[in-house]
Protein backbone atom coordinates (compact mmCIF):
# COMPACT_ATOMS: atom_id res chain seq x y z
CA UNK A 1 0.00 0.00 0.00
CA UNK A 2 2.79 2.45 0.82
CA UNK A 3 4.10 2.13 -2.73
CA UNK A 4 0.85 3.45 -4.19
CA UNK A 5 0.67 6.23 -1.63
CA UNK A 6 4.10 7.43 -2.76
CA UNK A 7 3.01 7.39 -6.43
CA UNK A 8 -0.14 9.33 -5.57
CA UNK A 9 1.85 11.97 -3.70
CA UNK A 10 4.24 12.31 -6.65
CA UNK A 11 1.28 12.75 -9.00
CA UNK A 12 -0.15 15.51 -6.80
CA UNK A 13 3.26 17.24 -6.70
CA UNK A 14 3.60 17.00 -10.50
CA UNK A 15 0.16 18.56 -10.98
CA UNK A 16 1.08 21.39 -8.61
CA UNK A 17 4.35 21.99 -10.50
CA UNK A 18 2.45 22.17 -13.78
CA UNK A 19 -0.14 24.56 -12.34
CA UNK A 20 -2.94 22.01 -12.65
CA UNK A 21 -5.55 22.48 -9.94
CA UNK A 22 -6.18 19.28 -8.04
CA UNK A 23 -8.07 18.55 -4.87
CA UNK A 24 -6.51 15.63 -3.05
CA UNK A 25 -6.59 14.27 0.43
CA UNK A 26 -4.81 11.41 2.07
CA UNK A 27 -6.03 9.87 5.24
CA UNK A 28 -6.40 6.59 7.01
CA UNK A 29 -8.12 3.86 5.09
CA UNK A 30 -7.60 1.45 2.27
CA UNK A 31 -9.41 0.22 -0.79
CA UNK A 32 -12.17 -1.36 1.20
CA UNK A 33 -15.93 -0.84 1.18
CA UNK A 34 -16.10 0.93 4.52
CA UNK A 35 -13.71 3.62 3.31
CA UNK A 36 -15.42 4.10 -0.04
CA UNK A 37 -18.92 4.10 1.43
CA UNK A 38 -17.87 7.17 3.41
CA UNK A 39 -15.78 8.87 0.73
CA UNK A 40 -18.25 8.48 -2.14
CA UNK A 41 -20.65 10.80 -0.34
CA UNK A 42 -17.99 13.51 -0.23
CA UNK A 43 -17.11 13.02 -3.89
CA UNK A 44 -20.73 13.12 -5.03
CA UNK A 45 -21.41 16.26 -2.98
CA UNK A 46 -18.45 18.00 -4.61
CA UNK A 47 -19.57 16.94 -8.08
CA UNK A 48 -23.07 18.24 -7.44
CA UNK A 49 -21.65 21.56 -6.22
CA UNK A 50 -19.67 21.88 -9.48
CA UNK A 51 -22.70 21.10 -11.62
CA UNK A 52 -24.95 23.64 -9.90
PQR file of N, CA, C, O and H, with PARSE charges and radii, in Angstrom:
ATOM      1  N   UNK A   1       0.820  -1.195   0.000 -0.4000 1.5000
ATOM      2  CA  UNK A   1       0.000   0.000   0.000 -0.0000 2.0000
ATOM      3  C   UNK A   1       0.864   1.259   0.000  0.5500 1.7000
ATOM      4  O   UNK A   1       0.535   2.225  -0.688 -0.5500 1.4000
ATOM      5  N   UNK A   2       1.940   1.267   0.743 -0.4000 1.5000
ATOM      6  CA  UNK A   2       2.791   2.454   0.824 -0.0000 2.0000
ATOM      7  C   UNK A   2       3.339   2.836  -0.542  0.5500 1.7000
ATOM      8  O   UNK A   2       3.544   4.017  -0.822 -0.5500 1.4000
ATOM      9  H   UNK A   2       2.207   0.482   1.302  0.4000 1.0000
ATOM     10  N   UNK A   3       3.577   1.848  -1.392 -0.4000 1.5000
ATOM     11  CA  UNK A   3       4.100   2.127  -2.730 -0.0000 2.0000
ATOM     12  C   UNK A   3       3.122   3.000  -3.510  0.5500 1.7000
ATOM     13  O   UNK A   3       3.533   3.963  -4.157 -0.5500 1.4000
ATOM     14  H   UNK A   3       3.411   0.888  -1.165  0.4000 1.0000
ATOM     15  N   UNK A   4       1.857   2.678  -3.457 -0.4000 1.5000
ATOM     16  CA  UNK A   4       0.851   3.449  -4.188 -0.0000 2.0000
ATOM     17  C   UNK A   4       0.696   4.835  -3.594  0.5500 1.7000
ATOM     18  O   UNK A   4       0.503   5.809  -4.322 -0.5500 1.4000
ATOM     19  H   UNK A   4       1.523   1.896  -2.931  0.4000 1.0000
ATOM     20  N   UNK A   5       0.779   4.929  -2.284 -0.4000 1.5000
ATOM     21  CA  UNK A   5       0.667   6.233  -1.626 -0.0000 2.0000
ATOM     22  C   UNK A   5       1.771   7.160  -2.132  0.5500 1.7000
ATOM     23  O   UNK A   5       1.523   8.336  -2.398 -0.5500 1.4000
ATOM     24  H   UNK A   5       0.936   4.138  -1.693  0.4000 1.0000
ATOM     25  N   UNK A   6       2.961   6.643  -2.262 -0.4000 1.5000
ATOM     26  CA  UNK A   6       4.097   7.427  -2.763 -0.0000 2.0000
ATOM     27  C   UNK A   6       3.837   7.897  -4.194  0.5500 1.7000
ATOM     28  O   UNK A   6       4.100   9.054  -4.522 -0.5500 1.4000
ATOM     29  H   UNK A   6       3.162   5.688  -2.046  0.4000 1.0000
ATOM     30  N   UNK A   7       3.326   7.013  -5.043 -0.4000 1.5000
ATOM     31  CA  UNK A   7       3.007   7.386  -6.428 -0.0000 2.0000
ATOM     32  C   UNK A   7       1.928   8.469  -6.458  0.5500 1.7000
ATOM     33  O   UNK A   7       2.012   9.411  -7.246 -0.5500 1.4000
ATOM     34  H   UNK A   7       3.112   6.073  -4.776  0.4000 1.0000
ATOM     35  N   UNK A   8       0.931   8.336  -5.614 -0.4000 1.5000
ATOM     36  CA  UNK A   8      -0.139   9.330  -5.568 -0.0000 2.0000
ATOM     37  C   UNK A   8       0.400  10.690  -5.144  0.5500 1.7000
ATOM     38  O   UNK A   8       0.023  11.713  -5.715 -0.5500 1.4000
ATOM     39  H   UNK A   8       0.862   7.570  -4.973  0.4000 1.0000
ATOM     40  N   UNK A   9       1.271  10.707  -4.156 -0.4000 1.5000
ATOM     41  CA  UNK A   9       1.848  11.975  -3.704 -0.0000 2.0000
ATOM     42  C   UNK A   9       2.705  12.601  -4.801  0.5500 1.7000
ATOM     43  O   UNK A   9       2.702  13.821  -4.964 -0.5500 1.4000
ATOM     44  H   UNK A   9       1.577   9.876  -3.692  0.4000 1.0000
ATOM     45  N   UNK A  10       3.434  11.786  -5.550 -0.4000 1.5000
ATOM     46  CA  UNK A  10       4.242  12.305  -6.655 -0.0000 2.0000
ATOM     47  C   UNK A  10       3.357  12.884  -7.756  0.5500 1.7000
ATOM     48  O   UNK A  10       3.702  13.896  -8.365 -0.5500 1.4000
ATOM     49  H   UNK A  10       3.437  10.795  -5.417  0.4000 1.0000
ATOM     50  N   UNK A  11       2.218  12.243  -8.013 -0.4000 1.5000
ATOM     51  CA  UNK A  11       1.279  12.749  -9.001 -0.0000 2.0000
ATOM     52  C   UNK A  11       0.733  14.112  -8.575  0.5500 1.7000
ATOM     53  O   UNK A  11       0.654  15.031  -9.391 -0.5500 1.4000
ATOM     54  H   UNK A  11       1.938  11.420  -7.519  0.4000 1.0000
ATOM     55  N   UNK A  12       0.362  14.244  -7.322 -0.4000 1.5000
ATOM     56  CA  UNK A  12      -0.151  15.512  -6.799 -0.0000 2.0000
ATOM     57  C   UNK A  12       0.917  16.599  -6.931  0.5500 1.7000
ATOM     58  O   UNK A  12       0.613  17.722  -7.333 -0.5500 1.4000
ATOM     59  H   UNK A  12       0.427  13.498  -6.659  0.4000 1.0000
ATOM     60  N   UNK A  13       2.156  16.272  -6.598 -0.4000 1.5000
ATOM     61  CA  UNK A  13       3.257  17.237  -6.702 -0.0000 2.0000
ATOM     62  C   UNK A  13       3.490  17.639  -8.159  0.5500 1.7000
ATOM     63  O   UNK A  13       3.742  18.811  -8.439 -0.5500 1.4000
ATOM     64  H   UNK A  13       2.404  15.360  -6.272  0.4000 1.0000
ATOM     65  N   UNK A  14       3.409  16.694  -9.081 -0.4000 1.5000
ATOM     66  CA  UNK A  14       3.599  17.001 -10.502 -0.0000 2.0000
ATOM     67  C   UNK A  14       2.493  17.923 -11.016  0.5500 1.7000
ATOM     68  O   UNK A  14       2.757  18.840 -11.793 -0.5500 1.4000
ATOM     69  H   UNK A  14       3.204  15.742  -8.854  0.4000 1.0000
ATOM     70  N   UNK A  15       1.265  17.679 -10.583 -0.4000 1.5000
ATOM     71  CA  UNK A  15       0.161  18.558 -10.980 -0.0000 2.0000
ATOM     72  C   UNK A  15       0.392  19.970 -10.452  0.5500 1.7000
ATOM     73  O   UNK A  15       0.188  20.947 -11.172 -0.5500 1.4000
ATOM     74  H   UNK A  15       1.051  16.934  -9.952  0.4000 1.0000
ATOM     75  N   UNK A  16       0.815  20.075  -9.201 -0.4000 1.5000
ATOM     76  CA  UNK A  16       1.079  21.388  -8.611 -0.0000 2.0000
ATOM     77  C   UNK A  16       2.183  22.106  -9.378  0.5500 1.7000
ATOM     78  O   UNK A  16       2.071  23.305  -9.632 -0.5500 1.4000
ATOM     79  H   UNK A  16       0.981  19.281  -8.616  0.4000 1.0000
ATOM     80  N   UNK A  17       3.237  21.405  -9.747 -0.4000 1.5000
ATOM     81  CA  UNK A  17       4.349  21.995 -10.502 -0.0000 2.0000
ATOM     82  C   UNK A  17       3.895  22.503 -11.855  0.5500 1.7000
ATOM     83  O   UNK A  17       4.397  23.512 -12.350 -0.5500 1.4000
ATOM     84  H   UNK A  17       3.328  20.431  -9.540  0.4000 1.0000
ATOM     85  N   UNK A  18       2.942  21.799 -12.451 -0.4000 1.5000
ATOM     86  CA  UNK A  18       2.448  22.170 -13.775 -0.0000 2.0000
ATOM     87  C   UNK A  18       1.315  23.191 -13.709  0.5500 1.7000
ATOM     88  O   UNK A  18       0.797  23.614 -14.742 -0.5500 1.4000
ATOM     89  H   UNK A  18       2.535  20.979 -12.049  0.4000 1.0000
ATOM     90  N   UNK A  19       0.929  23.588 -12.492 -0.4000 1.5000
ATOM     91  CA  UNK A  19      -0.140  24.557 -12.342 -0.0000 2.0000
ATOM     92  C   UNK A  19      -1.525  23.982 -12.595  0.5500 1.7000
ATOM     93  O   UNK A  19      -2.461  24.716 -12.915 -0.5500 1.4000
ATOM     94  H   UNK A  19       1.350  23.244 -11.652  0.4000 1.0000
ATOM     95  N   UNK A  20      -1.653  22.675 -12.451 -0.4000 1.5000
ATOM     96  CA  UNK A  20      -2.936  22.006 -12.652 -0.0000 2.0000
ATOM     97  C   UNK A  20      -3.655  21.916 -11.315  0.5500 1.7000
ATOM     98  O   UNK A  20      -3.156  21.287 -10.383 -0.5500 1.4000
ATOM     99  H   UNK A  20      -0.894  22.078 -12.191  0.4000 1.0000
ATOM    100  N   UNK A  21      -4.828  22.542 -11.215 -0.4000 1.5000
ATOM    101  CA  UNK A  21      -5.546  22.477  -9.939 -0.0000 2.0000
ATOM    102  C   UNK A  21      -6.014  21.057  -9.647  0.5500 1.7000
ATOM    103  O   UNK A  21      -6.533  20.366 -10.524 -0.5500 1.4000
ATOM    104  H   UNK A  21      -5.233  23.053 -11.973  0.4000 1.0000
ATOM    105  N   UNK A  22      -5.828  20.645  -8.432 -0.4000 1.5000
ATOM    106  CA  UNK A  22      -6.177  19.284  -8.038 -0.0000 2.0000
ATOM    107  C   UNK A  22      -6.553  19.297  -6.563  0.5500 1.7000
ATOM    108  O   UNK A  22      -5.846  19.868  -5.733 -0.5500 1.4000
ATOM    109  H   UNK A  22      -5.406  21.206  -7.720  0.4000 1.0000
ATOM    110  N   UNK A  23      -7.648  18.675  -6.258 -0.4000 1.5000
ATOM    111  CA  UNK A  23      -8.070  18.549  -4.868 -0.0000 2.0000
ATOM    112  C   UNK A  23      -7.765  17.123  -4.438  0.5500 1.7000
ATOM    113  O   UNK A  23      -8.344  16.172  -4.965 -0.5500 1.4000
ATOM    114  H   UNK A  23      -8.222  18.211  -6.932  0.4000 1.0000
ATOM    115  N   UNK A  24      -6.873  16.976  -3.499 -0.4000 1.5000
ATOM    116  CA  UNK A  24      -6.508  15.633  -3.051 -0.0000 2.0000
ATOM    117  C   UNK A  24      -6.473  15.605  -1.536  0.5500 1.7000
ATOM    118  O   UNK A  24      -6.270  16.628  -0.881 -0.5500 1.4000
ATOM    119  H   UNK A  24      -6.403  17.748  -3.071  0.4000 1.0000
ATOM    120  N   UNK A  25      -6.668  14.450  -1.010 -0.4000 1.5000
ATOM    121  CA  UNK A  25      -6.588  14.273   0.427 -0.0000 2.0000
ATOM    122  C   UNK A  25      -6.160  12.856   0.733  0.5500 1.7000
ATOM    123  O   UNK A  25      -6.626  11.902   0.108 -0.5500 1.4000
ATOM    124  H   UNK A  25      -6.832  13.620  -1.542  0.4000 1.0000
ATOM    125  N   UNK A  26      -5.293  12.729   1.672 -0.4000 1.5000
ATOM    126  CA  UNK A  26      -4.806  11.414   2.067 -0.0000 2.0000
ATOM    127  C   UNK A  26      -5.104  11.220   3.541  0.5500 1.7000
ATOM    128  O   UNK A  26      -4.777  12.069   4.370 -0.5500 1.4000
ATOM    129  H   UNK A  26      -4.915  13.503   2.180  0.4000 1.0000
ATOM    130  N   UNK A  27      -5.707  10.132   3.852 -0.4000 1.5000
ATOM    131  CA  UNK A  27      -6.030   9.866   5.241 -0.0000 2.0000
ATOM    132  C   UNK A  27      -6.022   8.379   5.502  0.5500 1.7000
ATOM    133  O   UNK A  27      -5.673   7.583   4.630 -0.5500 1.4000
ATOM    134  H   UNK A  27      -5.973   9.441   3.180  0.4000 1.0000
ATOM    135  N   UNK A  28      -6.403   8.014   6.690 -0.4000 1.5000
ATOM    136  CA  UNK A  28      -6.403   6.587   7.010 -0.0000 2.0000
ATOM    137  C   UNK A  28      -7.478   5.858   6.202  0.5500 1.7000
ATOM    138  O   UNK A  28      -8.549   6.399   5.924 -0.5500 1.4000
ATOM    139  H   UNK A  28      -6.686   8.660   7.399  0.4000 1.0000
ATOM    140  N   UNK A  29      -7.173   4.662   5.848 -0.4000 1.5000
ATOM    141  CA  UNK A  29      -8.125   3.855   5.093 -0.0000 2.0000
ATOM    142  C   UNK A  29      -7.418   3.109   3.989  0.5500 1.7000
ATOM    143  O   UNK A  29      -6.235   3.326   3.726 -0.5500 1.4000
ATOM    144  H   UNK A  29      -6.304   4.223   6.073  0.4000 1.0000
ATOM    145  N   UNK A  30      -8.139   2.249   3.363 -0.4000 1.5000
ATOM    146  CA  UNK A  30      -7.595   1.452   2.272 -0.0000 2.0000
ATOM    147  C   UNK A  30      -8.708   1.248   1.257  0.5500 1.7000
ATOM    148  O   UNK A  30      -9.820   1.748   1.428 -0.5500 1.4000
ATOM    149  H   UNK A  30      -9.100   2.073   3.576  0.4000 1.0000
ATOM    150  N   UNK A  31      -8.407   0.526   0.224 -0.4000 1.5000
ATOM    151  CA  UNK A  31      -9.409   0.220  -0.794 -0.0000 2.0000
ATOM    152  C   UNK A  31     -10.330  -0.871  -0.264  0.5500 1.7000
ATOM    153  O   UNK A  31     -10.235  -2.043  -0.629 -0.5500 1.4000
ATOM    154  H   UNK A  31      -7.504   0.120   0.084  0.4000 1.0000
ATOM    155  N   UNK A  32     -11.209  -0.438   0.597 -0.4000 1.5000
ATOM    156  CA  UNK A  32     -12.170  -1.361   1.204 -0.0000 2.0000
ATOM    157  C   UNK A  32     -13.523  -0.656   1.209  0.5500 1.7000
ATOM    158  O   UNK A  32     -13.584   0.571   1.135 -0.5500 1.4000
ATOM    159  H   UNK A  32     -11.287   0.514   0.894  0.4000 1.0000
ATOM    160  N   UNK A  33     -14.587  -1.412   1.295 -0.4000 1.5000
ATOM    161  CA  UNK A  33     -15.929  -0.843   1.184 -0.0000 2.0000
ATOM    162  C   UNK A  33     -16.235   0.180   2.247  0.5500 1.7000
ATOM    163  O   UNK A  33     -16.870   1.190   1.943 -0.5500 1.4000
ATOM    164  H   UNK A  33     -14.537  -2.409   1.355  0.4000 1.0000
ATOM    165  N   UNK A  34     -15.822  -0.026   3.458 -0.4000 1.5000
ATOM    166  CA  UNK A  34     -16.103   0.930   4.515 -0.0000 2.0000
ATOM    167  C   UNK A  34     -15.552   2.314   4.200  0.5500 1.7000
ATOM    168  O   UNK A  34     -16.216   3.327   4.425 -0.5500 1.4000
ATOM    169  H   UNK A  34     -15.306  -0.846   3.704  0.4000 1.0000
ATOM    170  N   UNK A  35     -14.347   2.344   3.681 -0.4000 1.5000
ATOM    171  CA  UNK A  35     -13.712   3.617   3.311 -0.0000 2.0000
ATOM    172  C   UNK A  35     -14.482   4.279   2.174  0.5500 1.7000
ATOM    173  O   UNK A  35     -14.822   5.460   2.249 -0.5500 1.4000
ATOM    174  H   UNK A  35     -13.808   1.522   3.498  0.4000 1.0000
ATOM    175  N   UNK A  36     -14.751   3.518   1.131 -0.4000 1.5000
ATOM    176  CA  UNK A  36     -15.418   4.101  -0.041 -0.0000 2.0000
ATOM    177  C   UNK A  36     -16.865   4.464   0.222  0.5500 1.7000
ATOM    178  O   UNK A  36     -17.367   5.424  -0.362 -0.5500 1.4000
ATOM    179  H   UNK A  36     -14.475   2.559   1.070  0.4000 1.0000
ATOM    180  N   UNK A  37     -17.545   3.735   1.075 -0.4000 1.5000
ATOM    181  CA  UNK A  37     -18.919   4.102   1.430 -0.0000 2.0000
ATOM    182  C   UNK A  37     -18.955   5.503   2.034  0.5500 1.7000
ATOM    183  O   UNK A  37     -19.895   6.260   1.793 -0.5500 1.4000
ATOM    184  H   UNK A  37     -17.137   2.955   1.550  0.4000 1.0000
ATOM    185  N   UNK A  38     -17.953   5.844   2.804 -0.4000 1.5000
ATOM    186  CA  UNK A  38     -17.872   7.169   3.411 -0.0000 2.0000
ATOM    187  C   UNK A  38     -17.409   8.205   2.394  0.5500 1.7000
ATOM    188  O   UNK A  38     -18.001   9.280   2.294 -0.5500 1.4000
ATOM    189  H   UNK A  38     -17.190   5.229   3.001  0.4000 1.0000
ATOM    190  N   UNK A  39     -16.378   7.900   1.653 -0.4000 1.5000
ATOM    191  CA  UNK A  39     -15.784   8.874   0.730 -0.0000 2.0000
ATOM    192  C   UNK A  39     -16.657   9.180  -0.477  0.5500 1.7000
ATOM    193  O   UNK A  39     -16.618  10.299  -0.988 -0.5500 1.4000
ATOM    194  H   UNK A  39     -15.897   7.027   1.734  0.4000 1.0000
ATOM    195  N   UNK A  40     -17.438   8.224  -0.944 -0.4000 1.5000
ATOM    196  CA  UNK A  40     -18.246   8.476  -2.139 -0.0000 2.0000
ATOM    197  C   UNK A  40     -19.250   9.592  -1.880  0.5500 1.7000
ATOM    198  O   UNK A  40     -19.593  10.341  -2.795 -0.5500 1.4000
ATOM    199  H   UNK A  40     -17.470   7.315  -0.529  0.4000 1.0000
ATOM    200  N   UNK A  41     -19.715   9.707  -0.667 -0.4000 1.5000
ATOM    201  CA  UNK A  41     -20.646  10.797  -0.336 -0.0000 2.0000
ATOM    202  C   UNK A  41     -19.969  12.157  -0.524  0.5500 1.7000
ATOM    203  O   UNK A  41     -20.568  13.084  -1.069 -0.5500 1.4000
ATOM    204  H   UNK A  41     -19.436   9.098   0.076  0.4000 1.0000
ATOM    205  N   UNK A  42     -18.747  12.267  -0.080 -0.4000 1.5000
ATOM    206  CA  UNK A  42     -17.992  13.513  -0.232 -0.0000 2.0000
ATOM    207  C   UNK A  42     -17.767  13.830  -1.703  0.5500 1.7000
ATOM    208  O   UNK A  42     -17.946  14.969  -2.134 -0.5500 1.4000
ATOM    209  H   UNK A  42     -18.260  11.514   0.363  0.4000 1.0000
ATOM    210  N   UNK A  43     -17.377  12.829  -2.462 -0.4000 1.5000
ATOM    211  CA  UNK A  43     -17.114  13.021  -3.888 -0.0000 2.0000
ATOM    212  C   UNK A  43     -18.387  13.451  -4.617  0.5500 1.7000
ATOM    213  O   UNK A  43     -18.361  14.396  -5.406 -0.5500 1.4000
ATOM    214  H   UNK A  43     -17.231  11.904  -2.112  0.4000 1.0000
ATOM    215  N   UNK A  44     -19.474  12.778  -4.360 -0.4000 1.5000
ATOM    216  CA  UNK A  44     -20.729  13.124  -5.031 -0.0000 2.0000
ATOM    217  C   UNK A  44     -21.201  14.526  -4.647  0.5500 1.7000
ATOM    218  O   UNK A  44     -21.709  15.258  -5.496 -0.5500 1.4000
ATOM    219  H   UNK A  44     -19.496  12.011  -3.719  0.4000 1.0000
ATOM    220  N   UNK A  45     -21.043  14.903  -3.395 -0.4000 1.5000
ATOM    221  CA  UNK A  45     -21.407  16.259  -2.980 -0.0000 2.0000
ATOM    222  C   UNK A  45     -20.588  17.301  -3.731  0.5500 1.7000
ATOM    223  O   UNK A  45     -21.125  18.319  -4.166 -0.5500 1.4000
ATOM    224  H   UNK A  45     -20.631  14.308  -2.705  0.4000 1.0000
ATOM    225  N   UNK A  46     -19.304  17.054  -3.885 -0.4000 1.5000
ATOM    226  CA  UNK A  46     -18.448  17.999  -4.613 -0.0000 2.0000
ATOM    227  C   UNK A  46     -18.844  18.071  -6.077  0.5500 1.7000
ATOM    228  O   UNK A  46     -18.875  19.156  -6.657 -0.5500 1.4000
ATOM    229  H   UNK A  46     -18.867  16.226  -3.532  0.4000 1.0000
ATOM    230  N   UNK A  47     -19.146  16.938  -6.674 -0.4000 1.5000
ATOM    231  CA  UNK A  47     -19.574  16.942  -8.080 -0.0000 2.0000
ATOM    232  C   UNK A  47     -20.875  17.717  -8.254  0.5500 1.7000
ATOM    233  O   UNK A  47     -21.013  18.495  -9.197 -0.5500 1.4000
ATOM    234  H   UNK A  47     -19.121  16.057  -6.202  0.4000 1.0000
ATOM    235  N   UNK A  48     -21.807  17.513  -7.370 -0.4000 1.5000
ATOM    236  CA  UNK A  48     -23.071  18.240  -7.445 -0.0000 2.0000
ATOM    237  C   UNK A  48     -22.853  19.736  -7.283  0.5500 1.7000
ATOM    238  O   UNK A  48     -23.504  20.526  -7.968 -0.5500 1.4000
ATOM    239  H   UNK A  48     -21.696  16.880  -6.603  0.4000 1.0000
ATOM    240  N   UNK A  49     -21.957  20.141  -6.398 -0.4000 1.5000
ATOM    241  CA  UNK A  49     -21.650  21.561  -6.224 -0.0000 2.0000
ATOM    242  C   UNK A  49     -21.083  22.160  -7.513  0.5500 1.7000
ATOM    243  O   UNK A  49     -21.394  23.300  -7.858 -0.5500 1.4000
ATOM    244  H   UNK A  49     -21.429  19.499  -5.843  0.4000 1.0000
ATOM    245  N   UNK A  50     -20.263  21.403  -8.215 -0.4000 1.5000
ATOM    246  CA  UNK A  50     -19.671  21.883  -9.475 -0.0000 2.0000
ATOM    247  C   UNK A  50     -20.718  21.997 -10.583  0.5500 1.7000
ATOM    248  O   UNK A  50     -20.648  22.898 -11.420 -0.5500 1.4000
ATOM    249  H   UNK A  50     -20.010  20.477  -7.935  0.4000 1.0000
ATOM    250  N   UNK A  51     -21.675  21.092 -10.583 -0.4000 1.5000
ATOM    251  CA  UNK A  51     -22.703  21.099 -11.624 -0.0000 2.0000
ATOM    252  C   UNK A  51     -23.664  22.269 -11.434  0.5500 1.7000
ATOM    253  O   UNK A  51     -24.115  22.874 -12.406 -0.5500 1.4000
ATOM    254  H   UNK A  51     -21.731  20.360  -9.904  0.4000 1.0000
ATOM    255  N   UNK A  52     -23.970  22.578 -10.195 -0.4000 1.5000
ATOM    256  CA  UNK A  52     -24.951  23.637  -9.899 -0.0000 2.0000
ATOM    257  C   UNK A  52     -24.453  24.976 -10.261  0.5500 1.7000
ATOM    258  O   UNK A  52     -25.158  25.967 -10.074 -0.5500 1.4000
ATOM    259  H   UNK A  52     -23.603  22.086  -9.405  0.4000 1.0000
TER
END
